[in-house]
Amino acid sequence: MRLYDTISQSDLNDAIDLLVYNYHRELSLDIDDPSNSYCSLGFDLSDGVDAGEEVIFNSDDNLCISVDDKRLALMGYTLRFYYYLLDKGDYSDSKSYGDLRSFDVKLDSDNVVVPFTDNQVYLQKDFVLVLLKDVGYRLLLNASSSIVLPGDDVVLTADYTLGSVPVEEASVEFYNGETLIDTVDTDENGLAVLTVSDLSLGSYNFSCVCNGVYSDMVSVSVGSDTVMELEVTGSSFSTYSSNTFYYTGRVFVDFDDGTVIEYNGGQLSHTYATSGEYTVKIYGNITGFKHGCFAFYRGLTSINIPSSVTSIDYQCFDGCTSLTSITLPNSVTSLGDQCFNNCTGLTSINMPSSVTSIGANCFNNCTGLTSITLSDSLTSIGNYCFHGCTGLTSINIPSSVTSIGNTCFRECTGLTSIQLNWNTTTEIITYNSTWIYQASANVKFSIPQGTTSLYTAKGYPADKLEERT
C-alpha cells in the first residue's frame, strides 16, 4: 500500500502541492514491522545514478539514512519524507489514519539523521520518500567592470551551480557576441575565469554557455559608455584652434583608421592616409562645446551629440557647410550666437524641449534649411536668428516665446507663413517691422481664431494676419 492509496483526494492534492516545482522522484519504503531495526531503501534516478541505501529505524529514537554516494549531495538534492503517524492502539486497523507528516533533509553529509518529533507512535505500514532537486543548473556571468579604459583587462567569471552546489569538471564556453573567445574548465568552486585583453574602444556583449545552459549577457564598454559620433569626409579631421570641449574624466578619440588617442585638451587634428568617409568616435563625459569648437571644418557631415552635453557655445558649427544632419539631446538648454551660422547644407533640425533660448545669428544664412521644429519651452529668439534662410517656407513660434530679436526673418525670401500662438493681449509680443524686412512679400502671420483685433492692437498689419479655422 502506498501513501497515495490511503488518503483522500483533497489530502492527495495537498501532498502534491508539497512535491516542489522543479523535479522529483518517488521512493517507496515498505516496513513489515515498525519495530524492525533495519529496512532497505533503494532508488534509481533518471540520470543513471543508482544508490542502494540502508535505512535504520529505531522506534524510540531516530530514522537514519546513510548516504554513501556523495554525488546526490553534489547534485543538489533534498529528501522529502511523507508518512503517517498512528496511535499504538489503532495500528491493526488500516482504516484508522493519523496525521500526515513531512519534513525535508538536505543530502549533504555521509549520514543524515532524521529526528522524529514524537517517538511514542508507530509508523503507518507504508510511506513515501520523495527525492527533490532544489533548482536546476544555473550559469551566472560577471565582469570585473562595466567600463574599462583602453589597455585594461576585463576579467569574466562564470559561476556554474546546480542549485547552490558548485559543479566541478565542466567546460564553459565564453562568447563575445556570437564569436567564441575561449573554453575554460570550472574549478572546485564551480568557477571558470577568463581574462580578456587588448580590447579596442567600443562596446562588447559577453556571454557564456555550459552543457546547454546559457548565462545572461554582460555588457562592457571600453573607453566610456558615452559616445559621440561624427561622420566626416576628406583627408583630414580638425577642430578649431584650441577651443574644443568641456569634459570631465578621461576622453578617448577613435579616428576610424586604427588611430586611437587620449584627448588631453586643445585642438584635435588628424590626417588620413587616403581621402574618404570616416566615423570619428569620441568616448568620455563631454559636457559642452566651447567657442568655435568645429567652426569652419567643412568635412563634417553629421554629428550625434550625447545627452551629457548641456551647452553649445557661440560659433560652434559656424561655417560647417557640409553639415546636413545633427541630433540635439534633451540636455541642451541654449544655442549660442552664430551656432549654426552659414551651415548652408543643413536642411532640417528638431529642437528638443529643453532649449529655452536661441542666440543671435544662430541659423544665419542657412540657405538649405527647409524645416525647423522649435522647442515648446523656447522663450527667446535672438537678433538675425533666421536671417537669410531662403529655403524656409514656414515656421511655428510656440506660445512660450516672450522675445523675438530684430530682423529675425530678414531676407527669408521663401517664407510665406509664420504661425503665432498667443491668445491674450498680455502674451502677444508687440510687432516689429524689422522681423520680416526684405522677406517675402507674401509672408503672413497665422493667428488663433478670433484674435485679429488683439494683434492689430499690438501693431500687426491687418493685411498680414490670417486667422486659423
Rosetta blueprint (number, residue, H / E / L):
1 M L
2 R L
3 L H
4 Y H
5 D H
6 T L
7 I L
8 S L
9 Q H
10 S H
11 D H
12 L H
13 N H
14 D H
15 A H
16 I H
17 D H
18 L L
19 L L
20 V L
21 Y L
22 N L
23 Y L
24 H E
25 R E
26 E E
27 L E
28 S E
29 L E
30 D E
31 I L
32 D L
33 D L
34 P L
35 S L
36 N L
37 S L
38 Y E
39 C E
40 S E
41 L E
42 G E
43 F E
44 D E
45 L L
46 S L
47 D L
48 G L
49 V L
50 D E
51 A E
52 G E
53 E E
54 E E
55 V E
56 I E
57 F E
58 N L
59 S L
60 D L
61 D L
62 N E
63 L E
64 C E
65 I E
66 S E
67 V L
68 D L
69 D L
70 K L
71 R H
72 L H
73 A H
74 L H
75 M L
76 G L
77 Y E
78 T E
79 L E
80 R E
81 F E
82 Y E
83 Y E
84 Y E
85 L E
86 L E
87 D L
88 K H
89 G H
90 D H
91 Y L
92 S L
93 D L
94 S L
95 K L
96 S L
97 Y L
98 G L
99 D E
100 L E
101 R E
102 S E
103 F E
104 D E
105 V E
106 K E
107 L L
108 D L
109 S L
110 D L
111 N E
112 V E
113 V E
114 V E
115 P E
116 F L
117 T L
118 D L
119 N L
120 Q L
121 V L
122 Y E
123 L E
124 Q L
125 K L
126 D E
127 F E
128 V E
129 L E
130 V E
131 L E
132 L E
133 K E
134 D L
135 V L
136 G L
137 Y E
138 R E
139 L E
140 L E
141 L E
142 N E
143 A E
144 S L
145 S L
146 S L
147 I E
148 V E
149 L L
150 P L
151 G L
152 D L
153 D L
154 V E
155 V E
156 L E
157 T E
158 A E
159 D E
160 Y E
161 T E
162 L E
163 G L
164 S L
165 V E
166 P E
167 V L
168 E L
169 E L
170 A L
171 S E
172 V E
173 E E
174 F E
175 Y E
176 N E
177 G L
178 E L
179 T E
180 L E
181 I E
182 D E
183 T E
184 V E
185 D E
186 T L
187 D L
188 E L
189 N L
190 G L
191 L E
192 A E
193 V E
194 L E
195 T E
196 V E
197 S L
198 D L
199 L L
200 S L
201 L L
202 G E
203 S E
204 Y E
205 N E
206 F E
207 S E
208 C E
209 V E
210 C E
211 N L
212 G L
213 V E
214 Y E
215 S L
216 D L
217 M L
218 V E
219 S E
220 V E
221 S E
222 V E
223 G L
224 S L
225 D L
226 T L
227 V E
228 M E
229 E E
230 L E
231 E E
232 V E
233 T E
234 G E
235 S E
236 S E
237 F E
238 S E
239 T L
240 Y L
241 S L
242 S L
243 N L
244 T L
245 F E
246 Y E
247 Y E
248 T E
249 G E
250 R E
251 V E
252 F E
253 V E
254 D E
255 F L
256 D L
257 D L
258 G L
259 T L
260 V E
261 I E
262 E E
263 Y E
264 N L
265 G L
266 G L
267 Q L
268 L L
269 S E
270 H E
271 T E
272 Y E
273 A E
274 T E
275 S E
276 G E
277 E E
278 Y E
279 T E
280 V E
281 K E
282 I E
283 Y E
284 G E
285 N E
286 I E
287 T E
288 G E
289 F E
290 K L
291 H L
292 G L
293 C L
294 F L
295 A L
296 F L
297 Y L
298 R L
299 G L
300 L E
301 T E
302 S E
303 I E
304 N E
305 I L
306 P L
307 S L
308 S L
309 V L
310 T L
311 S E
312 I E
313 D L
314 Y L
315 Q L
316 C L
317 F L
318 D L
319 G L
320 C L
321 T L
322 S L
323 L L
324 T L
325 S E
326 I E
327 T E
328 L L
329 P L
330 N L
331 S L
332 V L
333 T L
334 S E
335 L E
336 G L
337 D L
338 Q L
339 C L
340 F L
341 N L
342 N L
343 C L
344 T L
345 G L
346 L L
347 T L
348 S E
349 I E
350 N E
351 M L
352 P L
353 S L
354 S L
355 V L
356 T L
357 S E
358 I E
359 G L
360 A L
361 N L
362 C L
363 F L
364 N L
365 N L
366 C L
367 T L
368 G L
369 L L
370 T L
371 S E
372 I E
373 T E
374 L L
375 S L
376 D L
377 S L
378 L L
379 T L
380 S E
381 I E
382 G L
383 N L
384 Y L
385 C L
386 F L
387 H L
388 G L
389 C L
390 T L
391 G L
392 L L
393 T L
394 S E
395 I E
396 N E
397 I L
398 P L
399 S L
400 S L
401 V L
402 T L
403 S E
404 I E
405 G L
406 N L
407 T L
408 C L
409 F L
410 R L
411 E L
412 C L
413 T L
414 G L
415 L L
416 T L
417 S E
418 I E
419 Q E
420 L L
421 N L
422 W L
423 N L
424 T L
425 T L
426 T L
427 E L
428 I L
429 I L
430 T L
431 Y L
432 N L
433 S H
434 T H
435 W H
436 I H
437 Y L
438 Q L
439 A L
440 S L
441 A L
442 N L
443 V L
444 K E
445 F E
446 S E
447 I E
448 P L
449 Q L
450 G L
451 T L
452 T H
453 S H
454 L H
455 Y H
456 T H
457 A H
458 K L
459 G L
460 Y L
461 P L
462 A H
463 D H
464 K H
465 L E
466 E E
467 E E
468 R L
469 T L
